[in-house]
Amino acid sequence: MTYSIVARDEQTGELGCAVQSHFFSVGPIVPWVEAGVGAVATQAQAQISYGPLGLDRMRAGEPACEALAALVAADGKSAHRQVAMVDAQGRVATHTGAMCIREAGHRQGDGVSVQANMMLRDTVPDAMVRAYESTSGDLADRLLAALDAAQAEGGDIRGRQSAAIVVAAGDPSGRPWQDRRVDLRVEDHPDPLAELRRLVQLRRAYDAIDRAEHAGLRGDLATATAEYAKAEAASVGNVEPAFWFGVGIAMSGDVERARKVLAGPFAAHDGWKELLRRLPAAGMFPDDTQLIDRLLE
């Protein structure tokens, strides 16, 4: 009832999993990813424990093939499961049980495995691998391309409902909250892949805001302004990046440009104006009444 992909980016070492299904809230079930360890997709008549147990085994040093083989051997219903793993060295392993609903199958590439069951056509796995291997961009871009290719081949025979993507760093930092580069879910949507792409784009916008804020705090206004510009470009339909972009421009001294950028958030509702007034007390904007009044005009 699902198609998914697990992969390791050979350039960055990042590990990821992405999935789409006609099933509510697939995100908590299928994708399991840990920085420096591996990625697991568990689906069909999904046994969720393949995720955490697979990561446990790979963390302990077992290659993906041994970890998966051990779990399949201990599973009395393995014929109904479909599971894929990739470890931190890019070794992949995949199991498609003989009782998975057709069309069911998987394909492997260099550091990547794609798998699908209950598909409209048996061409889905090949299309996914081709899309992943031929797409440029970062790991998230390539994972999304594979999902789009599956849908273009007909996807899940029942249609579409939910999707998810998780990407983690190649090397753990000791701070798991920083190691998740992307962790997004679409629980229920008529076009989950389009919505997932929108969320990935918005995630990148907020990452740029975070970089801009750190640059601003250390006094690097040029970098802050450049990052806010990236955020604005990536956040279609969301006024928050525009607000912080305008704030950064104002702090750099370009008041007239800041006024134009801030006009959008201010037109959305008055809360953005009040937020600007509160920033000086938090040390996030100059305590300059004339400047604030000029921006609010």
Secondary structure, DSSP 8 states (H G I E B T S, - for coil): -EEEEEEE-TTT--EEEEEEESSTT-TTTSEEEETTTEEEEEEES--TTHHHHHHHHHHTT--HHHHHHHHHHT-TTGGGEEEEEEETT--EEEEE-TTS-SS-EEEEETTEEEEE-SBS-TTHHHHHHHHHHH--S-HHHHHHHHHHHHHHTT-BTT---EEEEEEE-SS--S-HHHHEEEEEEE-S-SSHHHHHHHHHHHHHHHHHHHHHHHHHHTT-HHHHHHHHHHHHHT-TT-SHHHHHHHHHHHHHT-HHHHHHHHHHHHHH-THHHHHHHHTGGGTSS---HHHHHHHH-
